[in-house]
Amino acid sequence: MSEPSAVDEPSAAAVSAEAAAAIRAAIATVDAGLAKAFDADPHADIDRLLAARAGAMDAQVRAAWKACIPDDAPLALFAVGGYGRAELFPQSDIDLLVLAEPDAQAAHAEALSRFVALLWDAGLPVGHAVRSPTQCTEAAADITVLTSMLEARPLIAQVEHLQALQRAIAPSLVWPAREFFASKREELRLRHARYEDTADNLEPNLKEGPGGLRDVQTLRWMALRIVGTGDLESLVAIGQFGEDELATLERERRALSRLRFGLHLVAGKREERLRFDYQKVLAQRLGHVDNADNLAVEQMMQGFYRSAALVQRIGERLLQRFEEQIEGESTPVAIDHAFELRRDYLAARDPHWPRDAYDVFALFAVWAAHDAVRGLHSRTARALAESLSRVPAFQQAEPALRERFIALLRGPHPVHALERMARLGVLGRWIPAFAKVSGRMQFDLFHVFTVDQHTLAVLRNLARFASGIADERFSIAHEVWPRLRKPELLLLAGLFHDIGKGRGGDHSELGAEDARIFCSTMGLSQADGALVEWLVRQHLLMSVTAQKQDIADPDVIHRFAGKVADRDRLDHLYLLTCADIAGTSPKLWNAWKDRLLADLYTATRLALRRGLEHQVAGEERANETRDAARAMLATMGIGDEQVDALFSRMPEIGFQRGRPDQIAWQASSLRAVEVGQTRVRARALGEHAGAMEVFVHSPDRDGLFAAIVATLDRLGLAIQQARVLDGPNGMVFDSFEVVPIDPRCPPSTDDVEQRLGSALDGDLDRIKPARRAQPRHLKHFRIAPQIGFDTLEGEQGTRTMLSLVCTDRPGLLADVTHAIRSQGLAVHDARIATFGERAEDVFQITHPHHDGRDGALDDTQRQALRQALLACLEGDC
């Protein structure tokens, strides 16, 4: 009989390809079924789905092993890492360990290569290692490698193989419990620090972020090394863990796992961040529905933030207990009759603590008075968590308990006390409205923290003002704080200013009503309660006035002063506004906002001191500014005659609207140029890196403003405010307040002067807005453009005010000014405000008339400009 031909017998490659295709098809079928089960009931047992996927993967990995490895091969196969826990998400890695002695490794190297190649060909994300027990001990010197092996699960192995592996990585050989715990705790600390120690980020990491699934896994790894079991239930039996704590941790772990499972399905790839790209789709897939008060995505994210907070809270307790088990209990140090320090943690001395809510408030008072302690002892923290139901809402509390809360606000470190009460759930019990905003996010780019975390950030800023230490970011806040009669009133205003969010309606009005009820119930005087209520209701007034109106206009100051009414309110509102803006986003506060609010505060305080019946006239304001600027120029050695000559070249309106230092700086700049020549100057604004004021003195010509804006944009500078004044002899005085788009690499003042000067010396028609790609995150926040027109009557004649609200993007202002120029219009003033993804810009513009004068736009011109702007915002400009 002849040997079969090559045509009759499939090649090894063909067999391998067929096997890979079969594995791929089998896993695809399983994944489709699991996705269907998940979508049918997003609240189904997530552990069952994870175990089912792990079980299906086990079957395919074993099949691949049998297809490639001889039955008698002295090799053992283990699942390690997350796969070892039988916790396999749709896009998780398949981590494998082959245990074999070196001679067996060499003898079966080719077969092992075929095995791994088959899994890769099947599209499985396989990571593998081949080690002997001795090599496992050596590799375990890397704690990450050891950690993956701690949860090794036999796939094809005998009991003796598992025992050999366990002996190889035993604490007696590598990473004893004490060193393992210290290293893992430091690893956890550094990992949290990468996420700014908060889970409350706009795009949180479900796995690695604070309170994420990695935190739960870390607790299990520690238990394995310290106690010898990764089953957290066993910790209950030995008193390390309470049944309620275990139940809470497991509930939140499952909630996080559901989110991660769904995220993998939505992303279709390994993705651990809840990015904007997936949030809305995932919320819908999880069954959330928009309602009048909360978007579906906001409901989902609030659930995540609350889960992460609980995981962190319980994790801190268990870490402390592990530390005590390793280090042993130390001798308690008494603080008073009720509290003591145990290993520098604050602990209640009474084993039955707390007996009532008075004990709870006493804890926070003592904690605030001993602010340097490491934290709350785990047993006391657990007792507090179990007794939260004993803390009444303030409206049901006894007067004496209300007095204790007010005493906390008036005592040492009140903001620390409020932060701790919020983190441990007490503040939400005491003020139920605060519990409603706990973990509540707003689906935009302006509010980068949840409402409760933003509120706490505002309070921390107020605490900085109270410290008496000057902060260069806030030029006068440390001077204003000592003027407050009762600082606790400002803390209450900060606590309530956003508490009305998420309930529909105006959150300022809702919060003001909450504040009124709270202050009245707490027994505050009518005057004190009225101040807190007014601050909450008007907490946006100063910010809106400063950023959207011309605060150099005496009429604006007079109107604002009329609303504020007295200096006490002004002091409180100024500090609250600074703290609020700086607490909204780390990137939001800058030198321009600091000076803007300080200028508004100073001008309003002066107006209130004069009396609102004595409104400053424009001429009087101009004379005061002129005299002050003259005095500054005199210190530079410039005599009165030369000063008069310089002032004669400047626009009269500038003396009414400018600051004395600004007028003196501009006047001194004119000394270097003759009439009709261009002069560009730039100077830094305070100590804030990159923030600067840019002054352009130039002959007026078509397209000048648009060219300046486009050039500043190319220099990487974002314009916050612009003013265009017409001076004598056909010259313009353009002033710009700018901040760097990227604070890490701001241009220098010399660069700005040189490059902007060179650009203006050339052909302005050649200066076009830069083309940039839209950042990824902005694509998910589309705002329908709103374009409005109003007519302004003033000393400069009749102008049109253009109001533009739209989605922000790189180069937006340059494109808008280019569109305005294309309509033959002139810009005289611009105020630029950006709130996350939302741009709210205001321009004063005119159209040249046949008689040579500029005037307001007529209806036809407004419509033409509207169409040009809409086309520009759609990218066609």
Steps between C-alpha positions, in 0.01 A plus 500: 500500500639838405558778751227770503587803296537854634172580332320232700640604844445854634817687596579586865445867414155424362409302811622785721302756301189285527546458875554876544186573301304256715622665822426845363148396399433331834608807701305731270186292560553508874566876499190567293293299743646677803443841341140403430453386859657822627274717286192302595562571867785739585433424867552126456768327706817645349717242675311227315574666166869544586529141616317378191747674273792366700353151481453525124857626464623211716343250259666658196839538665490136612400393149791694352735345756387147418541573128860609545644342815551122545296344777806371678689830493616599852345843466231672709281788382358769726278803449646800682404864560137589450451186293630307801215647706258366236401862453519554126357813340425518126836660414716370784843347441544122523802461727652152519785336689661176389678328791779265389856413584767637262559167320126462436484858376774429248351166391158650433598851389368447148168360625460793740568742214228330293260527796555873551494567124169317470343720768638813337372386160160456662510869591539451874703766691736247659785580734708205615806397695680165520682447831624234735419534870849642557452745218164599651680588823751710309233675291293571811766748609291729281191555715281538191599152381444358848157660514390336177611160631324538836168425332621216279221260408580154357375438146700186424691414814510264792472591865873455543564756224293761683675418825840538332403840368370612838822386670705687240334833579451447873565799730796316648678521162379828353304808612412428863166640614643820652697596186219394269248714686727804507578474129140447396378786716758731345403373155137583579597848624698579187225364276244722672734797468508451122127572504537798740375283789140522384262279306296808415657563160302565185641187334582270794695178473280212618793270561796709618339815642437562871213281616524291184518125458877495553442621855281198574759269341775658711306421816470137387871476423584639842265251664667217310845602622414605852216263596553226244165525325369719222145426600390816678216309664753315710612833644157534662553181697829621645365847584691694236190593307141573592218324319352838410836618365539187291147531365557865405837432338363209299195699392715786371751264340216343303374846400847595374532165324171558317628835382828348383326210324272745320789732416689216332191419296444861395865574422559172319857506628693496825396830656497581870420871489140618495573738216247744363499292183324219686314655794168575333489172310589301810239679712236409243623141487475478877137606486528858627246746359516880488261679730415863565773543763774255406632372170542123473877543479497710818304231684752235394799710598349588836468128570866451412625785719301372797629145451860621476462709816372201697778273372756757612334546837489128581841441349657753736360311799625162382847637420520631856401160642762324289757746634395425858522127439855538368628763742292410803292729718679788668425647842205743469568865583204675662382831357206555733237292677340393169784465247851367468770439242578147382803489274431872445144426382212670681288244686200507732576358844146377564450155338135592449575833333307686368203502731337796323556771239666724761784247516534515122533878494742484793721271292536756222566779749783304662633396158509864387680602820762225441535546127836325472370150580535240224129448469208323660561164659342218300280375785372849570446556128297181479298593809430839344384341174269263686346784701438755223129445543531660845601831341176693441434754227556849639126576496430207733798562727488640850618860549808387693611280208455790259715713728773234482503523121530879508779460757685280249480779243639747752768266636846408371533369144126510420553412134689184595208407723249554216715301255521206739130514576428495127740214426367283782133557417411715801447827312254334264298377795507840671416693180296264276529738203877447509449124472308557176796673335750246630670351195283708266684596184402739224559376148715788380865606493460799728426314824786254532394376845179362643283757678599382848870489415480846342330628814780359715758654265332839548515455877869406480567821307321697770720326758807621309373856518445456874855374556639853478772379263506700177440287190637654183207362303259721697648847520279655770296214649723475809441872559122474469450196725583678831215745431236228541289530815407134519702277264266207566231679298720490192566130560125440509458693176772286342333184630161593354594689181454200265283278718194569282649335189325205344150592618385701200461875504754763596748336736585838653138559600453145625822514698410840647171358629686202651745739664218717637330199662830370636609830654159562651478149644854521637408813694715750312393862525281639224786719374748210487251272328415770248868542412547126438179482296602803290847359435360169377242672281756743353812282499536538121438877491860615536638241259247585229548874546878477484521266203216629284487872566746785474596566861692811392162657422380705802139408417583128532666558837206709620244234404705223660553703817127562515433126498764429764388794716763486777865422555436201725315321222772602254775348716312169530401489133852573378652218705223256407538585130876444503463172688218386269682566172827348624312199637316428175807393303875518566538664158229761541668744738766720344668838537241673286208384715693585815561858390155535349326410825745702708437806280123454523525458878717811540286718272178385669639554849595856399151558356337377820728719709410806291134412527283378214340843475842634394561325171841570353477702178716403205696825510571463871618142450723611211660779705571262791659246264701769318642638826591156631666401170691830495641424845615157381669648193676754720671215683641396160657843458241626249419867552160667482559652155590164347212332684257752353637429152460125549148534645397713199572202274268273699120456478306695761269204566806301610540718806142419600528126444865416566691443822770755596780242467369401157485862380852568630633183329340588168615861517858396571481264201423791267833668581680255269288570188393796294140577414383254236741220593404158634595399853439158663561447871432206732533468876440221750193505722609445857668174596278277287711316242431609144214741567568838342360823367573586138481859369491587131533862384460514125351694210145377450446289191265235374547161664733618778300351788449167323871482419598562862256235625622242246866568587441472875319172436800370302720603792299269725324777691131504589342845511291568810417864434563745217444872473539711186516877546529757224769757575604826333663507156331183379681280755342215695575384853428127523537329838480124554500293818634155406588170665696208349296221347761257635636635832796264474658690210385864499665739253715775649409868481796550265368229265157661495637849430730377223264262320190717528696809393642318197156372402347849512781644289402266216192438287206449737303311234754218522431442870233230520367301796693180570329171421492258791331169566221507756599326824333163552301600807335799333331278242255375763380842613330666209333832583262650247636848413311795646559838335343815639512873417429806712544871438722694740483877547803657665765765496661338198179514298266222397643148486369147461568245770548150357445214746623158396449171685636185338725198543855603574782372282861590420524819296133591550563868575734537202236348273224722641699820457590391146128457425425845648772654284363326190183707547696826509431557869718645775546353850530751785474279806499127570444297815583133472366247750542124474321256730633154418366419156282812493624831356307815589653798318381860472619752239426867440503555125417773249457542127662795316240740357527709185564816704819348642355427843445157651156393612285207601409221259165506326280191464653398166853524637405303811351221292807487275729480803282229656532286187877556483542401864284189466703393198820566695385296799428209268861518381439681173701819557 
